Amino acid sequence: MSTPPSPFASSANASLRPIQMVSVAVGMGALMISAVRVLVDPSAPLPSPWAVAITLLALVGSAALIRYAGYAVPALPLGLPRENAESTSLRYFTSTTTLRTALAEAPVLVAFACSFAFTPHSWLPLLIALPGGLALFWVHGWPSARTAAAVEAGLEADGAESHLSEALGFR
């Protein structure tokens, strides 16, 4: 005999699923633009050193921006009712997840631009940016217990309860 799911579990799924869908929709752009670039011009001469350097700089810059701006949220005020704290926390988590996902995708967009801006025109910088961008996405962009805990730490910096992990079903 199975146990019926708790109402909190379905509420958590209802909160988490849209955030995951937005994250995937934003993140899929990197894969699609890379595939189109390779299909448009399948030749792959050795890329310009400038294209490689700018792509690597974009990866490092994105990682730094994600770390320092992607989790920045204001602390919730003390005494905020649970419903308000939960909805505010979900709003901040959604917006920071979208920001982190977009920042993880940025190196791929930079590599795409570099593939046309520098001669020889080569899509090989995408081979540097795509795995790095996907790693950034998986670690920082995908909604997980770890990313929720990082946002929750900022929301609860002044001692207020955010109830974010519970709202997302991570606790």
CNS distance restraints for C-alpha pairs under 8 A (distance, minus, plus):
assign (resid   5 and name CA) (resid   9 and name CA) 6.51 0.50 0.50
assign (resid   5 and name CA) (resid  10 and name CA) 7.27 0.50 0.50
assign (resid   6 and name CA) (resid  10 and name CA) 6.85 0.50 0.50
assign (resid   7 and name CA) (resid  11 and name CA) 6.15 0.50 0.50
assign (resid   8 and name CA) (resid  12 and name CA) 5.97 0.50 0.50
assign (resid   8 and name CA) (resid 167 and name CA) 7.76 0.50 0.50
assign (resid   8 and name CA) (resid 169 and name CA) 7.59 0.50 0.50
assign (resid   9 and name CA) (resid  13 and name CA) 6.19 0.50 0.50
assign (resid   9 and name CA) (resid 169 and name CA) 6.16 0.50 0.50
assign (resid  10 and name CA) (resid  14 and name CA) 6.06 0.50 0.50
assign (resid  11 and name CA) (resid  15 and name CA) 6.26 0.50 0.50
assign (resid  11 and name CA) (resid 167 and name CA) 7.20 0.50 0.50
assign (resid  12 and name CA) (resid  16 and name CA) 6.02 0.50 0.50
assign (resid  12 and name CA) (resid 166 and name CA) 7.27 0.50 0.50
assign (resid  12 and name CA) (resid 167 and name CA) 5.16 0.50 0.50
assign (resid  12 and name CA) (resid 168 and name CA) 4.51 0.50 0.50
assign (resid  12 and name CA) (resid 169 and name CA) 4.68 0.50 0.50
assign (resid  13 and name CA) (resid  17 and name CA) 5.69 0.50 0.50
assign (resid  13 and name CA) (resid 168 and name CA) 6.82 0.50 0.50
assign (resid  13 and name CA) (resid 169 and name CA) 6.91 0.50 0.50
assign (resid  14 and name CA) (resid  18 and name CA) 7.19 0.50 0.50
assign (resid  15 and name CA) (resid  19 and name CA) 7.19 0.50 0.50
assign (resid  15 and name CA) (resid  90 and name CA) 7.73 0.50 0.50
assign (resid  15 and name CA) (resid 167 and name CA) 6.91 0.50 0.50
assign (resid  15 and name CA) (resid 168 and name CA) 5.94 0.50 0.50
assign (resid  16 and name CA) (resid  20 and name CA) 6.27 0.50 0.50
assign (resid  16 and name CA) (resid 143 and name CA) 7.72 0.50 0.50
assign (resid  16 and name CA) (resid 168 and name CA) 5.34 0.50 0.50
assign (resid  16 and name CA) (resid 169 and name CA) 7.76 0.50 0.50
assign (resid  17 and name CA) (resid  21 and name CA) 6.18 0.50 0.50
assign (resid  18 and name CA) (resid  22 and name CA) 6.19 0.50 0.50
assign (resid  19 and name CA) (resid  23 and name CA) 6.13 0.50 0.50
assign (resid  19 and name CA) (resid  94 and name CA) 5.90 0.50 0.50
assign (resid  19 and name CA) (resid  97 and name CA) 7.68 0.50 0.50
assign (resid  19 and name CA) (resid 143 and name CA) 7.12 0.50 0.50
assign (resid  20 and name CA) (resid  24 and name CA) 6.16 0.50 0.50
assign (resid  20 and name CA) (resid 142 and name CA) 6.82 0.50 0.50
assign (resid  20 and name CA) (resid 143 and name CA) 6.23 0.50 0.50
assign (resid  21 and name CA) (resid  25 and name CA) 6.07 0.50 0.50
assign (resid  22 and name CA) (resid  26 and name CA) 6.15 0.50 0.50
assign (resid  22 and name CA) (resid  98 and name CA) 7.13 0.50 0.50
assign (resid  23 and name CA) (resid  27 and name CA) 6.01 0.50 0.50
assign (resid  23 and name CA) (resid  97 and name CA) 6.98 0.50 0.50
assign (resid  23 and name CA) (resid  98 and name CA) 6.04 0.50 0.50
assign (resid  23 and name CA) (resid 101 and name CA) 6.20 0.50 0.50
assign (resid  23 and name CA) (resid 141 and name CA) 6.70 0.50 0.50
assign (resid  23 and name CA) (resid 142 and name CA) 6.43 0.50 0.50
assign (resid  23 and name CA) (resid 143 and name CA) 7.79 0.50 0.50
assign (resid  24 and name CA) (resid  28 and name CA) 5.84 0.50 0.50
assign (resid  24 and name CA) (resid 142 and name CA) 7.90 0.50 0.50
assign (resid  25 and name CA) (resid  29 and name CA) 7.18 0.50 0.50
assign (resid  26 and name CA) (resid  98 and name CA) 7.48 0.50 0.50
assign (resid  26 and name CA) (resid 101 and name CA) 6.65 0.50 0.50
assign (resid  26 and name CA) (resid 102 and name CA) 6.55 0.50 0.50
assign (resid  27 and name CA) (resid  31 and name CA) 7.61 0.50 0.50
assign (resid  27 and name CA) (resid 101 and name CA) 6.15 0.50 0.50
assign (resid  27 and name CA) (resid 102 and name CA) 7.04 0.50 0.50
assign (resid  27 and name CA) (resid 104 and name CA) 7.93 0.50 0.50
assign (resid  27 and name CA) (resid 105 and name CA) 6.27 0.50 0.50
assign (resid  27 and name CA) (resid 137 and name CA) 7.30 0.50 0.50
assign (resid  28 and name CA) (resid  32 and name CA) 6.21 0.50 0.50
assign (resid  29 and name CA) (resid  33 and name CA) 5.94 0.50 0.50
assign (resid  29 and name CA) (resid 105 and name CA) 7.64 0.50 0.50
assign (resid  30 and name CA) (resid  34 and name CA) 6.16 0.50 0.50
assign (resid  30 and name CA) (resid 105 and name CA) 5.79 0.50 0.50
assign (resid  30 and name CA) (resid 108 and name CA) 5.88 0.50 0.50
assign (resid  30 and name CA) (resid 109 and name CA) 7.05 0.50 0.50
assign (resid  30 and name CA) (resid 130 and name CA) 7.23 0.50 0.50
assign (resid  31 and name CA) (resid  35 and name CA) 6.21 0.50 0.50
assign (resid  31 and name CA) (resid 130 and name CA) 7.55 0.50 0.50
assign (resid  32 and name CA) (resid  36 and name CA) 6.19 0.50 0.50
assign (resid  33 and name CA) (resid  37 and name CA) 6.11 0.50 0.50
assign (resid  33 and name CA) (resid 109 and name CA) 7.97 0.50 0.50
assign (resid  33 and name CA) (resid 112 and name CA) 7.65 0.50 0.50
assign (resid  34 and name CA) (resid  38 and name CA) 6.34 0.50 0.50
assign (resid  34 and name CA) (resid 108 and name CA) 7.63 0.50 0.50
assign (resid  34 and name CA) (resid 112 and name CA) 7.24 0.50 0.50
assign (resid  34 and name CA) (resid 126 and name CA) 6.68 0.50 0.50
assign (resid  34 and name CA) (resid 130 and name CA) 7.83 0.50 0.50
assign (resid  35 and name CA) (resid  39 and name CA) 6.18 0.50 0.50
assign (resid  36 and name CA) (resid  40 and name CA) 6.01 0.50 0.50
assign (resid  37 and name CA) (resid  41 and name CA) 6.50 0.50 0.50
assign (resid  37 and name CA) (resid  42 and name CA) 7.96 0.50 0.50
assign (resid  37 and name CA) (resid 112 and name CA) 7.44 0.50 0.50
assign (resid  37 and name CA) (resid 123 and name CA) 6.82 0.50 0.50
assign (resid  38 and name CA) (resid  42 and name CA) 5.02 0.50 0.50
assign (resid  38 and name CA) (resid 123 and name CA) 6.45 0.50 0.50
assign (resid  43 and name CA) (resid 122 and name CA) 7.20 0.50 0.50
assign (resid  44 and name CA) (resid 121 and name CA) 7.88 0.50 0.50
assign (resid  44 and name CA) (resid 122 and name CA) 5.09 0.50 0.50
assign (resid  44 and name CA) (resid 123 and name CA) 6.17 0.50 0.50
assign (resid  44 and name CA) (resid 124 and name CA) 6.39 0.50 0.50
assign (resid  45 and name CA) (resid 120 and name CA) 6.65 0.50 0.50
assign (resid  45 and name CA) (resid 121 and name CA) 7.34 0.50 0.50
assign (resid  45 and name CA) (resid 122 and name CA) 5.59 0.50 0.50
assign (resid  45 and name CA) (resid 124 and name CA) 7.86 0.50 0.50
assign (resid  46 and name CA) (resid 120 and name CA) 7.32 0.50 0.50
assign (resid  46 and name CA) (resid 122 and name CA) 6.73 0.50 0.50
assign (resid  46 and name CA) (resid 124 and name CA) 7.30 0.50 0.50
assign (resid  47 and name CA) (resid  51 and name CA) 6.55 0.50 0.50
assign (resid  47 and name CA) (resid  52 and name CA) 6.93 0.50 0.50
assign (resid  47 and name CA) (resid 115 and name CA) 7.78 0.50 0.50
assign (resid  47 and name CA) (resid 118 and name CA) 7.96 0.50 0.50
assign (resid  47 and name CA) (resid 119 and name CA) 7.40 0.50 0.50
assign (resid  47 and name CA) (resid 120 and name CA) 6.10 0.50 0.50
assign (resid  47 and name CA) (resid 121 and name CA) 6.97 0.50 0.50
assign (resid  47 and name CA) (resid 122 and name CA) 5.34 0.50 0.50
assign (resid  47 and name CA) (resid 123 and name CA) 7.61 0.50 0.50
assign (resid  47 and name CA) (resid 124 and name CA) 6.33 0.50 0.50
assign (resid  47 and name CA) (resid 125 and name CA) 6.91 0.50 0.50
assign (resid  48 and name CA) (resid  52 and name CA) 6.54 0.50 0.50
assign (resid  48 and name CA) (resid 118 and name CA) 6.29 0.50 0.50
assign (resid  48 and name CA) (resid 119 and name CA) 6.29 0.50 0.50
assign (resid  48 and name CA) (resid 120 and name CA) 6.39 0.50 0.50
assign (resid  49 and name CA) (resid  53 and name CA) 6.04 0.50 0.50
assign (resid  50 and name CA) (resid  54 and name CA) 5.97 0.50 0.50
assign (resid  50 and name CA) (resid 118 and name CA) 7.44 0.50 0.50
assign (resid  51 and name CA) (resid  55 and name CA) 6.08 0.50 0.50
assign (resid  51 and name CA) (resid 111 and name CA) 7.12 0.50 0.50
assign (resid  51 and name CA) (resid 114 and name CA) 5.24 0.50 0.50
assign (resid  51 and name CA) (resid 115 and name CA) 7.02 0.50 0.50
assign (resid  51 and name CA) (resid 118 and name CA) 6.42 0.50 0.50
assign (resid  51 and name CA) (resid 125 and name CA) 6.65 0.50 0.50
assign (resid  52 and name CA) (resid  56 and name CA) 6.18 0.50 0.50
assign (resid  52 and name CA) (resid 125 and name CA) 5.74 0.50 0.50
assign (resid  52 and name CA) (resid 128 and name CA) 7.93 0.50 0.50
assign (resid  53 and name CA) (resid  57 and name CA) 6.07 0.50 0.50
assign (resid  54 and name CA) (resid  58 and name CA) 6.05 0.50 0.50
assign (resid  54 and name CA) (resid 110 and name CA) 7.71 0.50 0.50
assign (resid  54 and name CA) (resid 111 and name CA) 7.72 0.50 0.50
assign (resid  54 and name CA) (resid 114 and name CA) 7.78 0.50 0.50
assign (resid  55 and name CA) (resid  59 and name CA) 6.35 0.50 0.50
assign (resid  55 and name CA) (resid 107 and name CA) 6.21 0.50 0.50
assign (resid  55 and name CA) (resid 108 and name CA) 7.90 0.50 0.50
assign (resid  55 and name CA) (resid 110 and name CA) 6.31 0.50 0.50
assign (resid  55 and name CA) (resid 111 and name CA) 5.33 0.50 0.50
assign (resid  55 and name CA) (resid 114 and name CA) 7.66 0.50 0.50
assign (resid  55 and name CA) (resid 125 and name CA) 6.56 0.50 0.50
assign (resid  55 and name CA) (resid 128 and name CA) 7.34 0.50 0.50
assign (resid  55 and name CA) (resid 129 and name CA) 6.38 0.50 0.50
assign (resid  56 and name CA) (resid  60 and name CA) 6.34 0.50 0.50
assign (resid  56 and name CA) (resid 107 and name CA) 7.98 0.50 0.50
assign (resid  56 and name CA) (resid 128 and name CA) 7.54 0.50 0.50
assign (resid  56 and name CA) (resid 129 and name CA) 7.38 0.50 0.50
assign (resid  57 and name CA) (resid  61 and name CA) 5.93 0.50 0.50
assign (resid  58 and name CA) (resid  62 and name CA) 5.91 0.50 0.50
assign (resid  58 and name CA) (resid 106 and name CA) 7.33 0.50 0.50
assign (resid  58 and name CA) (resid 107 and name CA) 5.01 0.50 0.50
assign (resid  58 and name CA) (resid 110 and name CA) 6.88 0.50 0.50
assign (resid  59 and name CA) (resid  63 and name CA) 6.20 0.50 0.50
assign (resid  59 and name CA) (resid 107 and name CA) 5.33 0.50 0.50
assign (resid  59 and name CA) (resid 129 and name CA) 6.82 0.50 0.50
assign (resid  59 and name CA) (resid 132 and name CA) 6.76 0.50 0.50
assign (resid  59 and name CA) (resid 133 and name CA) 7.16 0.50 0.50
assign (resid  60 and name CA) (resid  64 and name CA) 6.24 0.50 0.50
assign (resid  61 and name CA) (resid  65 and name CA) 6.10 0.50 0.50
assign (resid  62 and name CA) (resid  66 and name CA) 5.97 0.50 0.50
assign (resid  62 and name CA) (resid 103 and name CA) 5.54 0.50 0.50
assign (resid  62 and name CA) (resid 104 and name CA) 6.23 0.50 0.50
assign (resid  62 and name CA) (resid 106 and name CA) 6.97 0.50 0.50
assign (resid  62 and name CA) (resid 107 and name CA) 7.00 0.50 0.50
assign (resid  63 and name CA) (resid  67 and name CA) 6.19 0.50 0.50
assign (resid  63 and name CA) (resid 103 and name CA) 7.87 0.50 0.50
assign (resid  63 and name CA) (resid 104 and name CA) 7.39 0.50 0.50
assign (resid  63 and name CA) (resid 136 and name CA) 7.02 0.50 0.50
assign (resid  64 and name CA) (resid  68 and name CA) 6.16 0.50 0.50
assign (resid  65 and name CA) (resid  69 and name CA) 5.35 0.50 0.50
assign (resid  65 and name CA) (resid  70 and name CA) 6.56 0.50 0.50
assign (resid  65 and name CA) (resid 103 and name CA) 7.39 0.50 0.50
assign (resid  66 and name CA) (resid  70 and name CA) 4.32 0.50 0.50
assign (resid  66 and name CA) (resid  71 and name CA) 7.15 0.50 0.50
assign (resid  66 and name CA) (resid 100 and name CA) 5.59 0.50 0.50
assign (resid  66 and name CA) (resid 103 and name CA) 6.50 0.50 0.50
assign (resid  66 and name CA) (resid 104 and name CA) 7.64 0.50 0.50
assign (resid  66 and name CA) (resid 140 and name CA) 7.48 0.50 0.50
assign (resid  67 and name CA) (resid  71 and name CA) 6.70 0.50 0.50
assign (resid  68 and name CA) (resid  72 and name CA) 6.88 0.50 0.50
assign (resid  70 and name CA) (resid  96 and name CA) 5.62 0.50 0.50
assign (resid  70 and name CA) (resid  97 and name CA) 7.46 0.50 0.50
assign (resid  70 and name CA) (resid  99 and name CA) 6.18 0.50 0.50
assign (resid  70 and name CA) (resid 100 and name CA) 5.20 0.50 0.50
assign (resid  71 and name CA) (resid  96 and name CA) 6.24 0.50 0.50
assign (resid  71 and name CA) (resid 150 and name CA) 6.66 0.50 0.50
assign (resid  71 and name CA) (resid 151 and name CA) 5.57 0.50 0.50
assign (resid  71 and name CA) (resid 154 and name CA) 7.57 0.50 0.50
assign (resid  72 and name CA) (resid  96 and name CA) 7.75 0.50 0.50
assign (resid  72 and name CA) (resid 151 and name CA) 7.34 0.50 0.50
assign (resid  72 and name CA) (resid 154 and name CA) 6.79 0.50 0.50
assign (resid  73 and name CA) (resid  92 and name CA) 6.89 0.50 0.50
assign (resid  73 and name CA) (resid 151 and name CA) 6.93 0.50 0.50
assign (resid  73 and name CA) (resid 154 and name CA) 5.71 0.50 0.50
assign (resid  73 and name CA) (resid 155 and name CA) 6.23 0.50 0.50
assign (resid  74 and name CA) (resid 154 and name CA) 6.56 0.50 0.50
assign (resid  74 and name CA) (resid 155 and name CA) 5.98 0.50 0.50
assign (resid  75 and name CA) (resid 154 and name CA) 5.81 0.50 0.50
assign (resid  75 and name CA) (resid 155 and name CA) 4.18 0.50 0.50
assign (resid  75 and name CA) (resid 156 and name CA) 5.71 0.50 0.50
assign (resid  75 and name CA) (resid 157 and name CA) 5.47 0.50 0.50
assign (resid  75 and name CA) (resid 158 and name CA) 5.95 0.50 0.50
assign (resid  75 and name CA) (resid 160 and name CA) 7.80 0.50 0.50
assign (resid  76 and name CA) (resid  80 and name CA) 7.47 0.50 0.50
assign (resid  76 and name CA) (resid  85 and name CA) 7.28 0.50 0.50
assign (resid  76 and name CA) (resid 155 and name CA) 5.32 0.50 0.50
assign (resid  76 and name CA) (resid 156 and name CA) 6.25 0.50 0.50
assign (resid  76 and name CA) (resid 157 and name CA) 7.72 0.50 0.50
assign (resid  76 and name CA) (resid 158 and name CA) 6.99 0.50 0.50
assign (resid  76 and name CA) (resid 160 and name CA) 5.93 0.50 0.50
assign (resid  76 and name CA) (resid 161 and name CA) 7.79 0.50 0.50
assign (resid  76 and name CA) (resid 162 and name CA) 7.19 0.50 0.50
assign (resid  77 and name CA) (resid 158 and name CA) 7.16 0.50 0.50
assign (resid  77 and name CA) (resid 160 and name CA) 6.22 0.50 0.50
assign (resid  78 and name CA) (resid 158 and name CA) 7.22 0.50 0.50
assign (resid  78 and name CA) (resid 159 and name CA) 6.72 0.50 0.50
assign (resid  78 and name CA) (resid 160 and name CA) 4.79 0.50 0.50
assign (resid  78 and name CA) (resid 161 and name CA) 7.95 0.50 0.50
assign (resid  79 and name CA) (resid 160 and name CA) 6.95 0.50 0.50
assign (resid  80 and name CA) (resid  84 and name CA) 6.46 0.50 0.50
assign (resid  80 and name CA) (resid  85 and name CA) 5.92 0.50 0.50
assign (resid  80 and name CA) (resid 160 and name CA) 7.46 0.50 0.50
assign (resid  81 and name CA) (resid  85 and name CA) 6.08 0.50 0.50
assign (resid  82 and name CA) (resid  86 and name CA) 5.93 0.50 0.50
assign (resid  82 and name CA) (resid 161 and name CA) 7.85 0.50 0.50
assign (resid  82 and name CA) (resid 162 and name CA) 7.62 0.50 0.50
assign (resid  82 and name CA) (resid 163 and name CA) 7.38 0.50 0.50
assign (resid  83 and name CA) (resid  87 and name CA) 6.17 0.50 0.50
assign (resid  84 and name CA) (resid  88 and name CA) 5.94 0.50 0.50
assign (resid  85 and name CA) (resid  89 and name CA) 5.90 0.50 0.50
assign (resid  85 and name CA) (resid 161 and name CA) 7.21 0.50 0.50
assign (resid  85 and name CA) (resid 162 and name CA) 5.23 0.50 0.50
assign (resid  85 and name CA) (resid 163 and name CA) 6.93 0.50 0.50
assign (resid  86 and name CA) (resid  90 and name CA) 6.13 0.50 0.50
assign (resid  86 and name CA) (resid 162 and name CA) 5.87 0.50 0.50
assign (resid  86 and name CA) (resid 163 and name CA) 5.55 0.50 0.50
assign (resid  86 and name CA) (resid 164 and name CA) 6.03 0.50 0.50
assign (resid  86 and name CA) (resid 167 and name CA) 6.72 0.50 0.50
assign (resid  87 and name CA) (resid  91 and name CA) 6.17 0.50 0.50
assign (resid  88 and name CA) (resid  92 and name CA) 6.28 0.50 0.50
assign (resid  89 and name CA) (resid  93 and name CA) 6.03 0.50 0.50
assign (resid  89 and name CA) (resid 152 and name CA) 7.70 0.50 0.50
assign (resid  89 and name CA) (resid 155 and name CA) 7.21 0.50 0.50
assign (resid  89 and name CA) (resid 162 and name CA) 5.97 0.50 0.50
assign (resid  89 and name CA) (resid 163 and name CA) 7.49 0.50 0.50
assign (resid  89 and name CA) (resid 164 and name CA) 5.74 0.50 0.50
assign (resid  90 and name CA) (resid  94 and name CA) 6.02 0.50 0.50
assign (resid  90 and name CA) (resid 164 and name CA) 6.49 0.50 0.50
assign (resid  90 and name CA) (resid 167 and name CA) 7.68 0.50 0.50
assign (resid  91 and name CA) (resid  95 and name CA) 6.26 0.50 0.50
assign (resid  92 and name CA) (resid  96 and name CA) 6.02 0.50 0.50
assign (resid  93 and name CA) (resid  97 and name CA) 5.90 0.50 0.50
assign (resid  93 and name CA) (resid 148 and name CA) 7.10 0.50 0.50
assign (resid  93 and name CA) (resid 151 and name CA) 6.57 0.50 0.50
assign (resid  94 and name CA) (resid  98 and name CA) 6.20 0.50 0.50
assign (resid  95 and name CA) (resid  99 and name CA) 6.21 0.50 0.50
assign (resid  96 and name CA) (resid 100 and name CA) 6.03 0.50 0.50
assign (resid  97 and name CA) (resid 101 and name CA) 6.06 0.50 0.50
assign (resid  97 and name CA) (resid 140 and name CA) 7.73 0.50 0.50
assign (resid  97 and name CA) (resid 141 and name CA) 5.62 0.50 0.50
assign (resid  97 and name CA) (resid 142 and name CA) 7.30 0.50 0.50
assign (resid  97 and name CA) (resid 143 and name CA) 6.80 0.50 0.50
assign (resid  98 and name CA) (resid 102 and name CA) 6.14 0.50 0.50
assign (resid  98 and name CA) (resid 141 and name CA) 7.20 0.50 0.50
assign (resid  99 and name CA) (resid 103 and name CA) 6.13 0.50 0.50
assign (resid 100 and name CA) (resid 104 and name CA) 6.08 0.50 0.50
assign (resid 100 and name CA) (resid 137 and name CA) 7.50 0.50 0.50
assign (resid 100 and name CA) (resid 140 and name CA) 6.23 0.50 0.50
assign (resid 100 and name CA) (resid 141 and name CA) 5.12 0.50 0.50
assign (resid 101 and name CA) (resid 105 and name CA) 6.30 0.50 0.50
assign (resid 101 and name CA) (resid 137 and name CA) 5.76 0.50 0.50
assign (resid 101 and name CA) (resid 140 and name CA) 7.22 0.50 0.50
assign (resid 101 and name CA) (resid 141 and name CA) 4.34 0.50 0.50
assign (resid 101 and name CA) (resid 142 and name CA) 7.42 0.50 0.50
assign (resid 102 and name CA) (resid 106 and name CA) 6.21 0.50 0.50
assign (resid 103 and name CA) (resid 107 and name CA) 7.75 0.50 0.50
assign (resid 104 and name CA) (resid 133 and name CA) 5.03 0.50 0.50
assign (resid 104 and name CA) (resid 134 and name CA) 7.16 0.50 0.50
assign (resid 104 and name CA) (resid 136 and name CA) 5.25 0.50 0.50
assign (resid 104 and name CA) (resid 137 and name CA) 5.30 0.50 0.50
assign (resid 104 and name CA) (resid 140 and name CA) 7.88 0.50 0.50
assign (resid 104 and name CA) (resid 141 and name CA) 7.05 0.50 0.50
assign (resid 105 and name CA) (resid 109 and name CA) 6.74 0.50 0.50
assign (resid 105 and name CA) (resid 133 and name CA) 5.61 0.50 0.50
assign (resid 105 and name CA) (resid 134 and name CA) 7.69 0.50 0.50
assign (resid 105 and name CA) (resid 137 and name CA) 7.42 0.50 0.50
assign (resid 106 and name CA) (resid 110 and name CA) 6.23 0.50 0.50
assign (resid 106 and name CA) (resid 133 and name CA) 7.65 0.50 0.50
assign (resid 107 and name CA) (resid 111 and name CA) 6.04 0.50 0.50
assign (resid 107 and name CA) (resid 129 and name CA) 5.56 0.50 0.50
assign (resid 107 and name CA) (resid 130 and name CA) 7.71 0.50 0.50
assign (resid 107 and name CA) (resid 133 and name CA) 6.37 0.50 0.50
assign (resid 108 and name CA) (resid 112 and name CA) 6.02 0.50 0.50
assign (resid 108 and name CA) (resid 126 and name CA) 6.22 0.50 0.50
assign (resid 108 and name CA) (resid 129 and name CA) 5.08 0.50 0.50
assign (resid 108 and name CA) (resid 130 and name CA) 5.76 0.50 0.50
assign (resid 108 and name CA) (resid 133 and name CA) 6.61 0.50 0.50
assign (resid 109 and name CA) (resid 113 and name CA) 6.26 0.50 0.50
assign (resid 110 and name CA) (resid 114 and name CA) 6.13 0.50 0.50
assign (resid 111 and name CA) (resid 115 and name CA) 6.04 0.50 0.50
assign (resid 111 and name CA) (resid 123 and name CA) 7.88 0.50 0.50
assign (resid 111 and name CA) (resid 125 and name CA) 5.45 0.50 0.50
assign (resid 111 and name CA) (resid 126 and name CA) 5.42 0.50 0.50
assign (resid 111 and name CA) (resid 129 and name CA) 6.35 0.50 0.50
assign (resid 112 and name CA) (resid 116 and name CA) 7.05 0.50 0.50
assign (resid 112 and name CA) (resid 123 and name CA) 7.17 0.50 0.50
assign (resid 112 and name CA) (resid 125 and name CA) 7.63 0.50 0.50
assign (resid 112 and name CA) (resid 126 and name CA) 6.52 0.50 0.50
assign (resid 113 and name CA) (resid 117 and name CA) 6.05 0.50 0.50
assign (resid 114 and name CA) (resid 118 and name CA) 5.85 0.50 0.50
assign (resid 114 and name CA) (resid 125 and name CA) 7.56 0.50 0.50
assign (resid 115 and name CA) (resid 121 and name CA) 5.31 0.50 0.50
assign (resid 115 and name CA) (resid 122 and name CA) 5.08 0.50 0.50
assign (resid 115 and name CA) (resid 123 and name CA) 5.17 0.50 0.50
assign (resid 115 and name CA) (resid 124 and name CA) 7.57 0.50 0.50
assign (resid 115 and name CA) (resid 125 and name CA) 6.76 0.50 0.50
assign (resid 115 and name CA) (resid 126 and name CA) 7.87 0.50 0.50
assign (resid 116 and name CA) (resid 121 and name CA) 5.27 0.50 0.50
assign (resid 116 and name CA) (resid 122 and name CA) 7.26 0.50 0.50
assign (resid 117 and name CA) (resid 121 and name CA) 7.28 0.50 0.50
assign (resid 123 and name CA) (resid 127 and name CA) 7.52 0.50 0.50
assign (resid 124 and name CA) (resid 128 and name CA) 7.21 0.50 0.50
assign (resid 125 and name CA) (resid 129 and name CA) 6.32 0.50 0.50
assign (resid 126 and name CA) (resid 130 and name CA) 5.53 0.50 0.50
assign (resid 127 and name CA) (resid 131 and name CA) 6.84 0.50 0.50
assign (resid 128 and name CA) (resid 132 and name CA) 6.61 0.50 0.50
assign (resid 129 and name CA) (resid 133 and name CA) 5.73 0.50 0.50
assign (resid 130 and name CA) (resid 134 and name CA) 5.97 0.50 0.50
assign (resid 131 and name CA) (resid 135 and name CA) 6.09 0.50 0.50
assign (resid 132 and name CA) (resid 136 and name CA) 6.23 0.50 0.50
assign (resid 133 and name CA) (resid 137 and name CA) 6.06 0.50 0.50
assign (resid 134 and name CA) (resid 138 and name CA) 6.04 0.50 0.50
assign (resid 135 and name CA) (resid 139 and name CA) 6.11 0.50 0.50
assign (resid 136 and name CA) (resid 140 and name CA) 5.66 0.50 0.50
assign (resid 136 and name CA) (resid 141 and name CA) 6.85 0.50 0.50
assign (resid 137 and name CA) (resid 141 and name CA) 4.30 0.50 0.50
assign (resid 137 and name CA) (resid 142 and name CA) 6.07 0.50 0.50
assign (resid 138 and name CA) (resid 142 and name CA) 5.38 0.50 0.50
assign (resid 140 and name CA) (resid 147 and name CA) 6.50 0.50 0.50
assign (resid 142 and name CA) (resid 147 and name CA) 7.93 0.50 0.50
assign (resid 143 and name CA) (resid 147 and name CA) 6.19 0.50 0.50
assign (resid 143 and name CA) (resid 148 and name CA) 7.00 0.50 0.50
assign (resid 144 and name CA) (resid 148 and name CA) 6.09 0.50 0.50
assign (resid 144 and name CA) (resid 170 and name CA) 7.94 0.50 0.50
assign (resid 145 and name CA) (resid 149 and name CA) 6.02 0.50 0.50
assign (resid 145 and name CA) (resid 165 and name CA) 7.12 0.50 0.50
assign (resid 145 and name CA) (resid 170 and name CA) 5.67 0.50 0.50
assign (resid 146 and name CA) (resid 150 and name CA) 6.29 0.50 0.50
assign (resid 147 and name CA) (resid 151 and name CA) 6.31 0.50 0.50
assign (resid 148 and name CA) (resid 152 and name CA) 5.86 0.50 0.50
assign (resid 148 and name CA) (resid 164 and name CA) 6.95 0.50 0.50
assign (resid 148 and name CA) (resid 165 and name CA) 6.20 0.50 0.50
assign (resid 149 and name CA) (resid 153 and name CA) 6.05 0.50 0.50
assign (resid 149 and name CA) (resid 165 and name CA) 7.00 0.50 0.50
assign (resid 150 and name CA) (resid 154 and name CA) 6.85 0.50 0.50
assign (resid 151 and name CA) (resid 155 and name CA) 6.34 0.50 0.50
assign (resid 152 and name CA) (resid 156 and name CA) 5.98 0.50 0.50
assign (resid 152 and name CA) (resid 162 and name CA) 6.58 0.50 0.50
assign (resid 152 and name CA) (resid 164 and name CA) 6.34 0.50 0.50
assign (resid 152 and name CA) (resid 165 and name CA) 7.55 0.50 0.50
assign (resid 153 and name CA) (resid 157 and name CA) 5.99 0.50 0.50
assign (resid 155 and name CA) (resid 160 and name CA) 7.58 0.50 0.50
assign (resid 155 and name CA) (resid 161 and name CA) 7.94 0.50 0.50
assign (resid 155 and name CA) (resid 162 and name CA) 6.30 0.50 0.50
assign (resid 156 and name CA) (resid 160 and name CA) 5.10 0.50 0.50
assign (resid 156 and name CA) (resid 161 and name CA) 5.86 0.50 0.50
assign (resid 156 and name CA) (resid 162 and name CA) 6.19 0.50 0.50
assign (resid 163 and name CA) (resid 167 and name CA) 6.14 0.50 0.50
assign (resid 164 and name CA) (resid 168 and name CA) 6.23 0.50 0.50
assign (resid 165 and name CA) (resid 169 and name CA) 6.08 0.50 0.50
assign (resid 165 and name CA) (resid 170 and name CA) 5.00 0.50 0.50
assign (resid 165 and name CA) (resid 171 and name CA) 5.76 0.50 0.50
assign (resid 166 and name CA) (resid 170 and name CA) 5.87 0.50 0.50
assign (resid 166 and name CA) (resid 171 and name CA) 5.15 0.50 0.50
